[in-house]
Amino acid sequence: MSNTHVFHRHLHHTPPVAVSGKGVWIQDSSGKEYLDASGGAAVSCLGHAHPEVLAAMHAQIDRLAYAHTSFFTTEVAEELAAHLIEHGPAGMSHAYFVSGGSEGVEAALKMARQYFVETGQSQRSHFIARRQSYHGNTLGALSVGGNQWRREPFAPILIPATHVSPCYPYREQQAGETPEQYGQRLAQELDDAIQRLGTDKVIAFIAETVGGATAGVLTPVPGYFKAVREVCDRHGVLLILDEVMCGMGRTGSLHACEQEGVTPDLLVVAKGLGGGYQPIGAVLAQKRIVEAMSQGSGFFQHGHTYLGHPVACAAALAVQHVLQRENLVARVRQSGARLEALLGETLGGHPNVGDIRGRGLFWGVELVRDRASKTPFDPALKLHARIKKEAMARGLMVYPMGGTVDGRLGDHVLLAPPFIATEAEFGVIAQRLHAAIAAAIESV
């Protein structure tokens, strides 16, 4: 182990020291530059060192750096909440600010449970989620998450949850089944699970609108979420959408659910909300949920020290103003089409690229040993880790992950470049990724 006292993610390896960032580039202490093609973990929507965001943070620090929400609200938190509700899905009335995605999911789970306690349905105690989903690493979020590798060491201390199939057409849509029929079959599976558990026992169904880190960008088939919404409504079950990774413009609309024509009861956002400039996440809540608590106990039995942190809210508000003023969500749609074409041209014919899927500036590349059979690589090879190492050597940051198929088998690479990336930078991404994949596969 090198001379470090930081408890790093991997204890046998100390990562390079990042010293500066500008635009889509990060520089390490040796002077090497890396193109941030994954926005860290789909976070840096505006890239690094955006002057307007930095200025907003400085101004807020000069006014007020911190005030605990048990004593005060702040102008900037009120302004950010008003902005998010104005531009949020129909019926949303309040925003609850936390420090990140996992905290946001925890708050949403507890909000959903308390809603039923307040409305006299305290027998509802169960959550349904999807296999291969990722909702965060705190215990509640990990409980509803469906990635077996992450869950396994902590299984004895997780709350019970039921997991149904993901929307994963590349591997699970049947021959002769249309995308719409596949979506209806998945909705029926959810309906069956609710009935099996008891129609008055389920609190909520939680899903990533577009699957993220652990499945490699799974886009829903047409009609899937409308069918899911109908099933939830029929049984009085809440719909919680996790847009921590895929939301806030990443897929080409401010909220990914806009493209599905559905409105959730609770919507969790984070990464692109503050663009990495400060830790922040939020739960957007439907008016009827807030009113149930208001008319009942009047108190959400939850809380953290850094709720509504003023500097975090100032950063997020500045990020959202830039997105709006520069029309960057529309740019995501346009440049996403170009990135898709480049990935197709560069990687589409590669014998080990099984699937290229995504939406906006959110793309996944699934690797296979054999394209015809879709057979994954042996997980012992850790192909995803090799790709990351080869990409970093070439000055490219991408987000590879293993266990794509079932938590053990499968490798993919996730791409989520900043919204400000240029066509020339997309070209660099495609070429360096192709070289990294080729080198990694050659090494096995």
C-alpha positions in Angstrom: 0.0 0.0 0.0 1.3 3.5 -0.9 1.7 6.2 1.8 -1.9 7.3 2.1 -4.3 7.7 5.1 -7.3 8.0 2.9 -9.6 4.9 3.0 -9.7 4.5 -0.8 -12.3 2.4 -2.7 -9.5 -0.1 -3.6 -7.0 -0.6 -0.8 -4.4 -2.1 -3.1 -4.3 0.8 -5.5 -4.1 4.6 -4.9 -5.6 6.5 -7.8 -3.8 9.4 -9.5 -4.1 12.8 -7.8 -6.5 15.1 -9.6 -5.3 18.7 -9.3 -7.4 20.8 -11.8 -10.3 20.6 -14.2 -11.6 22.8 -17.0 -14.4 22.0 -19.4 -14.4 18.3 -20.2 -10.8 17.8 -19.0 -9.2 16.8 -15.7 -5.5 17.1 -15.0 -3.5 15.0 -12.6 -0.4 15.9 -10.5 1.9 14.6 -13.3 0.4 17.0 -15.8 -1.5 14.3 -17.7 -4.9 15.2 -19.0 -8.0 13.0 -19.1 -11.1 13.5 -21.2 -14.0 13.0 -18.7 -16.3 11.0 -20.9 -18.4 9.7 -18.0 -18.9 12.9 -16.1 -17.3 11.1 -13.2 -20.3 8.9 -12.5 -22.7 10.8 -14.8 -22.4 13.9 -12.6 -20.5 16.7 -14.3 -23.1 17.8 -16.7 -21.5 21.3 -17.2 -17.9 20.0 -17.0 -15.4 21.4 -14.6 -14.7 25.0 -13.4 -17.8 26.6 -14.9 -17.3 30.3 -14.0 -21.0 31.1 -13.3 -21.4 28.2 -10.9 -18.2 29.0 -9.1 -19.3 32.6 -8.7 -22.6 31.6 -7.3 -20.9 29.4 -4.7 -18.5 32.2 -3.7 -21.4 34.7 -3.3 -23.3 32.3 -1.1 -20.3 31.5 1.1 -19.8 35.2 1.6 -23.5 35.6 2.7 -24.1 32.4 4.6 -22.3 29.1 4.4 -24.6 27.0 6.7 -27.8 27.2 8.7 -29.5 24.1 10.2 -33.0 23.4 8.8 -34.4 22.8 12.3 -33.9 26.5 12.9 -34.0 28.3 9.5 -34.8 28.0 5.8 -32.7 30.1 3.3 -33.6 32.2 0.3 -31.5 30.0 -1.9 -33.2 26.8 -0.9 -36.6 28.4 -1.4 -35.6 29.6 -4.8 -34.1 26.3 -5.9 -37.3 24.4 -4.7 -39.5 26.9 -6.6 -37.4 26.4 -9.8 -37.6 22.6 -9.6 -41.3 22.5 -8.9 -42.0 25.0 -11.8 -40.1 22.8 -14.2 -40.9 19.4 -12.6 -43.5 16.8 -13.5 -47.2 17.8 -13.1 -48.6 17.7 -9.6 -45.2 18.0 -7.8 -45.5 20.6 -5.0 -42.4 20.3 -2.8 -38.7 19.5 -3.0 -36.8 17.8 -0.1 -33.0 18.5 -0.3 -30.4 16.0 0.7 -26.7 15.4 0.0 -26.8 12.8 -2.8 -28.6 10.0 -4.5 -28.5 7.3 -1.8 -29.9 9.8 0.7 -32.6 10.8 -1.8 -33.7 7.2 -2.2 -33.7 6.7 1.6 -35.9 9.8 2.0 -38.3 8.6 -0.7 -38.7 5.2 0.8 -39.5 6.7 4.2 -41.7 9.3 2.7 -43.7 6.6 0.9 -44.1 4.5 4.1 -45.1 7.5 6.2 -47.7 8.5 3.6 -49.5 5.3 4.2 -49.1 5.5 8.0 -50.6 9.0 7.8 -53.5 7.8 5.7 -54.4 4.8 7.9 -52.8 2.1 5.8 -49.9 1.2 8.1 -50.2 -2.5 7.0 -48.4 -1.5 3.8 -44.8 -2.4 4.4 -43.2 -3.9 1.2 -41.3 -2.5 -1.7 -40.9 -4.0 -5.2 -38.0 -3.1 -7.4 -36.1 -4.7 -10.3 -33.3 -7.1 -10.7 -30.0 -5.4 -11.8 -31.2 -2.1 -10.5 -29.0 0.3 -8.6 -30.5 2.7 -6.1 -27.5 3.6 -3.8 -25.3 2.1 -1.1 -27.0 3.0 2.1 -28.9 0.1 3.7 -32.4 1.1 2.5 -31.3 1.9 -1.0 -29.2 -1.3 -1.1 -32.3 -3.3 0.0 -34.4 -2.2 -2.9 -31.4 -2.3 -5.3 -31.3 -5.5 -7.4 -27.5 -6.0 -8.0 -26.6 -9.3 -6.3 -22.9 -8.6 -6.0 -23.5 -5.4 -4.1 -26.2 -6.9 -1.9 -24.5 -10.2 -1.0 -22.1 -9.2 1.9 -24.9 -7.2 3.6 -27.9 -9.5 2.9 -28.6 -10.4 6.5 -29.0 -6.8 7.5 -31.2 -5.6 4.5 -34.9 -5.0 4.7 -37.0 -7.5 2.6 -37.8 -6.4 -0.9 -39.2 -8.2 -4.0 -37.4 -8.0 -7.3 -39.1 -8.4 -10.7 -37.5 -8.4 -14.1 -35.7 -5.4 -15.5 -36.6 -3.9 -18.9 -33.6 -5.5 -20.7 -34.7 -6.2 -24.3 -31.2 -7.1 -25.6 -31.3 -10.2 -23.4 -34.8 -10.8 -22.2 -37.2 -9.8 -25.0 -38.5 -13.1 -26.5 -38.2 -14.1 -30.2 -41.4 -13.0 -32.0 -42.3 -10.6 -29.1 -42.8 -6.9 -30.1 -41.3 -4.3 -27.8 -44.8 -3.3 -26.7 -45.7 -6.9 -25.9 -42.5 -7.3 -23.9 -43.4 -4.2 -21.9 -46.9 -5.5 -21.2 -45.4 -8.8 -20.1 -43.2 -7.0 -17.6 -46.1 -5.0 -16.3 -48.1 -8.2 -15.8 -45.2 -9.6 -13.8 -45.3 -6.6 -11.6 -49.1 -7.0 -11.2 -48.6 -10.7 -10.3 -46.0 -9.8 -7.7 -48.3 -7.2 -6.1 -51.2 -9.7 -5.9 -48.9 -12.4 -4.5 -47.7 -10.2 -1.7 -51.2 -8.8 -1.1 -52.7 -5.8 -2.8 -52.9 -3.9 0.5 -49.4 -4.8 1.6 -47.2 -3.0 -1.0 -45.9 0.5 -0.5 -44.3 1.3 -3.8 -42.6 0.1 -6.9 -39.2 1.8 -7.4 -37.4 1.9 -10.7 -34.7 3.8 -12.6 -36.4 5.4 -15.5 -33.4 4.6 -17.6 -31.3 1.9 -15.9 -27.8 3.1 -15.0 -24.6 1.9 -13.4 -25.2 -1.8 -12.9 -27.0 -2.7 -16.1 -25.4 -0.4 -18.6 -28.1 2.1 -19.7 -31.3 0.2 -20.1 -33.8 2.3 -22.0 -37.5 1.3 -21.5 -39.5 -0.1 -24.4 -42.5 2.0 -25.6 -45.5 1.8 -23.3 -43.7 0.0 -20.5 -43.9 2.8 -17.9 -47.5 3.7 -18.8 -48.4 0.0 -18.2 -46.5 0.1 -14.9 -48.2 3.3 -13.8 -51.6 1.7 -14.5 -50.7 -1.4 -12.4 -49.6 0.8 -9.5 -52.7 3.0 -9.7 -55.0 -0.1 -9.8 -53.5 -1.4 -6.5 -53.0 1.9 -4.7 -49.2 1.4 -4.9 -46.9 4.5 -5.2 -44.5 4.8 -8.2 -41.0 6.0 -7.2 -38.8 6.9 -10.1 -35.0 7.0 -9.4 -33.5 9.5 -11.9 -30.4 10.1 -9.8 -28.2 9.2 -12.8 -30.5 9.5 -15.8 -32.3 12.7 -14.9 -31.8 16.5 -15.0 -31.3 16.6 -18.8 -29.0 13.6 -19.2 -31.3 11.7 -21.6 -32.5 14.7 -23.6 -35.4 15.9 -21.5 -35.1 17.6 -18.1 -36.7 14.5 -16.4 -36.3 11.2 -18.2 -40.0 10.3 -17.3 -41.2 13.0 -19.6 -40.3 10.8 -22.6 -42.3 8.0 -21.1 -45.5 10.1 -20.6 -45.8 9.2 -16.9 -45.6 11.2 -13.7 -44.3 9.4 -10.6 -45.5 10.0 -7.0 -41.9 10.6 -5.9 -39.0 11.5 -8.1 -35.4 11.3 -6.9 -32.7 13.5 -8.6 -29.1 14.1 -7.7 -26.0 14.0 -9.9 -26.9 16.4 -12.6 -28.8 18.6 -10.2 -25.6 20.1 -8.9 -23.2 18.9 -11.6 -20.7 17.8 -9.0 -20.0 21.4 -7.7 -21.5 20.5 -4.4 -23.0 17.3 -2.9 -26.8 17.6 -3.4 -29.8 15.5 -4.2 -33.6 16.0 -4.0 -36.9 14.2 -3.7 -39.7 15.9 -5.6 -43.1 14.9 -4.0 -46.6 15.0 -5.3 -48.9 17.4 -3.6 -51.2 14.7 -2.2 -48.3 13.1 -0.3 -47.2 16.3 1.2 -50.9 17.2 2.1 -51.4 13.8 3.8 -48.5 14.6 6.1 -49.5 18.2 6.6 -53.1 17.2 7.6 -51.8 14.3 9.8 -48.7 14.6 12.0 -47.4 17.7 10.2 -43.9 16.3 10.5 -41.8 14.1 8.2 -40.0 11.8 10.6 -36.6 12.0 8.9 -33.7 14.4 8.6 -29.9 14.9 8.1 -27.5 17.6 9.3 -26.9 19.0 5.8 -30.5 19.2 4.5 -30.9 22.1 2.1 -27.2 23.2 2.5 -27.1 26.8 1.3 -23.8 26.5 -0.8 -25.1 23.2 -2.3 -28.4 24.8 -3.2 -26.6 27.9 -4.7 -24.4 25.6 -6.9 -27.5 23.6 -8.0 -29.5 26.7 -8.8 -26.6 28.1 -10.9 -26.3 24.8 -12.8 -30.0 24.8 -13.5 -30.0 28.4 -14.7 -27.1 27.6 -17.1 -28.9 24.6 -18.4 -32.0 26.7 -19.1 -30.3 29.8 -20.5 -28.0 27.9 -22.8 -30.7 25.5 -23.9 -28.4 22.6 -23.1 -31.1 20.0 -22.8 -32.0 20.5 -26.5 -28.3 20.3 -27.2 -28.1 16.9 -25.4 -30.7 15.6 -27.8 -28.8 16.9 -30.9 -25.3 15.9 -29.8 -26.6 12.6 -28.4 -27.6 11.6 -32.0 -24.1 12.5 -33.2 -22.4 10.5 -30.3 -24.7 7.5 -31.1 -23.6 7.6 -34.8 -19.9 7.9 -33.9 -20.2 4.9 -31.5 -22.0 2.9 -34.2 -19.3 3.8 -36.8 -16.4 3.1 -34.4 -17.7 0.1 -32.4 -20.7 -1.2 -34.2 -18.8 -3.8 -36.2 -16.5 -4.9 -33.4 -16.9 -8.7 -32.8 -17.1 -8.3 -29.0 -19.5 -5.4 -28.9 -22.9 -7.0 -28.3 -25.1 -3.9 -27.8 -24.9 -0.2 -28.0 -27.8 1.4 -26.2 -28.8 4.7 -24.8 -30.6 8.1 -25.1 -29.3 11.7 -25.1 -25.8 11.7 -23.7 -26.2 8.5 -21.7 -24.8 5.4 -23.5 -23.9 1.9 -22.6 -21.7 -0.5 -24.6 -22.2 -4.2 -23.6 -19.3 -6.5 -24.3 -19.6 -10.2 -25.2 -17.3 -13.1 -26.0 -19.5 -14.1 -28.9 -22.0 -11.8 -30.6 -24.3 -14.6 -32.1 -24.9 -16.3 -28.7 -24.4 -13.2 -26.6 -22.2 -15.2 -24.3 -20.5 -12.9 -21.8 -16.8 -13.0 -20.9 -15.6 -15.1 -17.9 -16.0 -12.7 -15.0 -12.6 -13.9 -13.6 -11.0 -11.9 -16.5 -12.4 -8.7 -15.1 -12.7 -7.3 -18.6 -14.4 -4.1 -17.4 -11.5 -3.3 -15.0 -9.0 -3.9 -17.9 -10.9 -1.5 -20.1 -10.9 1.2 -17.4 -7.1 0.8 -17.0 -6.5 0.9 -20.7 -8.8 4.0 -21.1 -7.0 5.9 -18.3 -3.7 5.1 -19.9 -5.0 6.8 -23.0 -6.3 9.8 -21.1 -9.9 8.8 -21.2 -12.3 8.5 -18.2 -15.2 6.0 -18.8 -17.4 4.1 -16.3 -17.0 0.3 -16.9 -18.8 -2.2 -14.7 -19.0 -6.0 -14.3 -22.0 -8.2 -13.5 -24.2 -6.6 -16.2 -26.3 -9.6 -16.8 -27.0 -11.0 -13.4 -24.7 -9.3 -10.9 -21.9 -11.8 -11.8 -21.7 -12.3 -15.5 -21.3 -9.5 -18.1 -19.3 -6.4 -18.8 -20.3 -3.0 -20.0 -18.9 0.6 -20.4 -21.1 3.5 -19.5 -20.6 6.9 -21.2 -22.1 10.2 -19.8 -20.0 13.1 -21.2 -20.7 16.7 -20.1 -23.5 18.5 -22.0 -20.9 21.0 -23.2 -18.8 18.4 -25.1 -18.0 19.2 -28.7 -18.2 17.0 -31.8 -14.4 16.9 -31.9 -14.4 15.6 -28.3 -16.9 13.0 -29.1 -14.5 11.8 -31.8 -11.7 11.5 -29.3 -14.0 9.6 -27.0 -15.0 7.1 -29.7 -11.4 6.5 -30.9 -9.8 6.2 -27.4 -12.6 3.9 -26.2 -12.2 1.7 -29.3 -8.4 1.5 -28.6 -9.0 0.7 -24.9 -11.5 -2.1 -25.7 -9.2 -3.6 -28.3 -6.2 -3.5 -25.9 -8.2 -5.0 -23.0 -9.6 -7.8 -25.1 -6.1 -8.6 -26.5 -4.8 -8.8 -22.9 -7.2 -11.6 -22.1 
